[in-house]
Amino acid sequence: MNIDNKNFMLTVNLAIFKVDETARANVKKLPRRELSVLLTKRKREPFKGCRAFPYRFVGIGESLDDAVFRELGEKTTLQNLYFEQ
């Protein structure tokens, strides 16, 4: 089968999580863990203005890894993150 990317579009979606430990006053003196997730506001329809995971269309001849790092560079200052598919 001959697959030609002129017939479809491919995106990478980034789910970036961060866990912070914050001190809190409790009986056991245990740290409280907070989960943060990176979201962006959609600029286009459908769902314009809603929150979504950052995503990027993969360019012709571009690898999925390159698309991920390109999106990270455009949306954040994060570098050298561990990621997996």
Protein Blocks (a to p, Z undefined) as FASTA:
>chain_A
ZZdfklbccddddddddddddddddfkopacddddddddddfbdehihiacdddddddeh
iafklmmmmmmmmmmmcehiacdZZ
